[in-house]
Amino acid sequence: MHEMSVAESLLTIISDEAAKHNARPVGARISCGTLNPINDEVLCFAFDAITKGTSCEGVKLQVEHKPIQARCRNCNEKFNIEFSSPECPKCAGEDFVLMADAPLIIEEIELQTD
Amino acid sequence: MKKIDVGKKILIENEKYAFENILFLTGRKKLCLNMISSPGSGKTTILVRTISDLKGKIKVGVIEGDIQTDIDAERIRATEAPAIQINTEGACHLSALQISKALKQLPVEDLDLILIENVGNLVCPSAFELGEAGKIVVLSVAEGDDKPVKYPAIFAKSKALLINKIDLMAGGHVDFNIEKVKVDARKLNKDIEIFPISAKTGEGMDHWYEWLQKSIETNSMSQ
């Protein structure tokens, strides 16, 4: 349930940013990698629960999951790796280097401006 | 409606403390490792045996993480090694701030190695950097040999894998294919060191100790 810690950090970041712009937040887009995945449903449930009565109440979260890439040591192909069948799609090699995973980021906040 | 770009790491607060811990540890040339596993894989037993067998050779300090109780810290203290217990009171992982506070309570200057025993959980702790030099994942044979495939993140991120309780395999008490685990873990992480051990009988522990001592030496010479 580390989604709860993520929800708490989101509440802090979104309310700070909204206060800076003197506007009400209505949505936020976040992205995460493959090795630090977020369960969207659990995150939204946790976020809704802790934002009741705060400036972030009602903010809709949108989560983008980014694949992780690997580079084949045999044929140098770069590909999105599937952990259920980790092999190079080009040469079926199983010797590869994992590239850096996308970090857990808050990309964008949507504010109501009227 | 207006959209503003933020581009900020969500767990930035944790990462700030993790970075402070890195500075604290590297400034003192102390090796710190973060042990992660499911509950009941034998982390504490591994620690107790390691500390006892290496007594006089390396000085170990331990940070124990559990939801509640100080049972584990007491088991460590029985070996005369210093241990700080953190109770997360429900949280599924240790955070860098908790480690920062615990490091200040340990006699770090007198130690060669600081081992963190994270909350028993194969998922969440892998997402929270604590400032450690490396993660150690522990898998006991009773848990099944499908874990690297089911929980890839922790195997992809760890420096070493301890396969514990191999004594249970003799007599066919558990079906566990060590070779399969090695192949699956190395697919995710070519460089992972793998040590099949029994913290109960001591089998295989020598290789783990050699790796630990080598890592302490390398760490003290770096920077």
Interface residues (C-beta under 8 A of the other chain):
Chain A: M1 H2 S5 V6 S9 L10 T12 I13 E17 H21 A23 V26 I30 T34 L35 N36 P37 F83 S84 P86 E94 D95 F96 V97 L98 P103 L104 I105 I106 E107 E108 I109 E110 L111 Q112 T113
Chain B: M1 K2 K3 I4 D5 V6 G7 K8 K9 I10 L11 I12 E13 N14 A91 C92 H93 S95 V123 C124 S126 A127 F128 V149 P152 A153 A156 K157 K187 L188 N189 K190
